[in-house]
Amino acid sequence: MVVLNKIYTRTGDTGETALGDGSRVAKYSARVTAYGTVDELNSFVGVARLEAENALADQLAAIQNDLFDLGADLCRPEMEKDTEAEYPPLRLVVAQVDRIEAEIDDMNAALEPLRSFVLPGGSALSAHLHVCRTVARRAERLCVELAGSEDVNAQAIRYLNRLSDWFFVAARLANDGGKSDVLWVPGANR
């Protein structure tokens, strides 16, 4: 259980922070940058939820919870030592990726196929979801980069990859089922 009765600790004043296993690293480390970007994404999802209603709002709430799970996963290095931990570390699982895929399929079934690339925009919700999409892509790139030198749960990378697709399809849905998508016109301003 988490108990936060004091918000500042002063332990990061020298530019280091603690990971989930208690080890200390620089705040600019690749791992901290990756889970910090996931936290940034979660904040943007919170902004998008302000515009969302009904099932989409519920799905965004579930994604926010998943993103906290993902942050917990990323802040805990050395997956091979999970069995030695005092309590089981939280890791993203295949079922979370599968849920995102199923939601993409459900949303996409209601949309006409694209005949052009889509520019971010249209409704306010769609614009917010496109910001979420691009931040999710950045978080994915950072996790892939981290995985080049340290342990990263493969499901974390898969989740972020699917999640950016989820945001794209949801953004189209938020544009009146794609009818109000802002389409790219190549060379329009030459």
N, C-alpha and C positions, 0 to 999 in steps of 0.2 A: 504494500500500500504506500502511496506517495503522501508525504506530509510536508507542506511548504509553509513554515511559519516565519521564515526569514528569507527574503528574496536575494539580498546581496550577501556574499560570503567573503569577498576580497581575495579569494584564492586565484582569481583570474587577472589580478592587477599587473602581473608580470608578463602577460601575453600568452599564458598557457591555460588549458582547460582539462578537465578530467573526462575520460571516456567511460563507457559503461562498465568496464572491467577495473576501473580505478586508476589505470595508467594515465599519465599526463602527457599532453602533446601541445605543440604550438597551435594557437587559434587559427593560423593560416594553413594548417596541414590539409592534405587532400581529403582526409576522412571528415574533418570538421567542415570543410567547404562543401562536401557532398551533402551531409545531413543538414547543414545550414540552408542550403538551397531547397531541400525538401521542406524545411520549415517555412521558407519564403513562399513556396508554392502553396502550402497549407493556408497561409494568410490570404493569398489571392483567391483561393477557393472560398474562403470566408466572405470575401467581397462579392464574389459571384452569387453566393447563396442569398445575398440581400435582394437579388432580382429574381430568384428562382421560386417556383411554387410546386406544390404537390409532390409527385413522384421524383421529379428532378431535384427538388430541394432535399428529399430523403436520400437520394443517391449521392448528392454532394456531401451530405453529413456523413455517410458511410465512407466516402473517399477521405474526408478529413480524418476520420478515425484510423483508416488504413495508413495515411501519411504519418500519423504519430507512431503507429507500429513500425513503419519503415524507418523513421528516425531512430527508434529504439534499436532496431536491427543494425543500422549503419554505425551507431555509436559503440557497438560491441564488437571489437576485432577478434581475430583468431577463432573462427568457427570450430576448428578441430578441438578446442578446449571447452566447448559448450557442456559436455558431460561432466566436467570438473567444477562447473560453476555452482555456487551456493544455491541458486535457484535457476530454473531453465530460462535461458535468454529468449527474448521474443524475436522470432524470425518470421518474415513473410512466408506464406505457404501457397501452394498451387491453387487452392480453392479461391484465394483472393484474386489471382490472375484470371481464373475461370469465370468468376462473377463479373469482372470488368468486360471480358470478352462477350459473355451472354448479354450484358446490357448494351454493348455496342451493336450486336446483331439485332436486338429488339428495336433500338432507336433507328438503325440504318434501314430496317425493313419499311419504315414509314416515309423514307426519303426517295426522291427521284435521283437516278444516277447523275453524277456531275459531268458536264460537258466542257468545263473550264475550271481553272484554279479559282479558289475563293480568297478574296481579300478579307482580312480581319475587320469586322464591323457589322453593320446592320443594326440589330437591337442592342440595347445596353448589356443585356445578359450575354448575347453572342460575343460582343467585344470583350467582356470579362473572361469568358471561356477561352477565347483565343489567347489572351494573356496567360491563362493557366496552361494552355497547350505549349506555348513557347518556353515557359519556365520549367514545365515537366521535361521537355526535350533537353534543356540545359542540365537539369538534375540527372537525367539519364546519361548524358555525355560525361558528367563529372563522376558518376558511379562506374562507368566503363573505364574511365581513366584510372580511378582508384583500384579497380579490379586488375589492372595491369601490374600492380606492385604489391597489393595486399588482398587478403581474403574479403570477398563480397558475396553475399548470398545471391545465387543466380536468379532466384525468384524476385529479388528486389529490382534487378535490371529489367526482367520481363515485365514486372508490374508497371514500371515507369514507361516502358515502351508502349504497352497497351493503353496506359492512362492518357498519354498524349493523343492517341487515336480517339479515345473516349471523348476528350474535350473537343476535338474537331467535329465529331458527329453530333455531339450535344449542342455545339455552337450553331450548326446547320439547323438542327431541330428548333433552336431558340429563334431562328429567323423564319418564323412562320412555316416550319417544315421544309425549309430550303427555298421557299418561294421568294423570300426577301434577301437571299444571299447576295453579297456584293461580289460580282464576278470580275476577274482580272481581264482587261482588254490589252493584249500585247501591243506595245508600241503606240498606245493611245495618245501620247503627248509628244510625239516626235515632231 
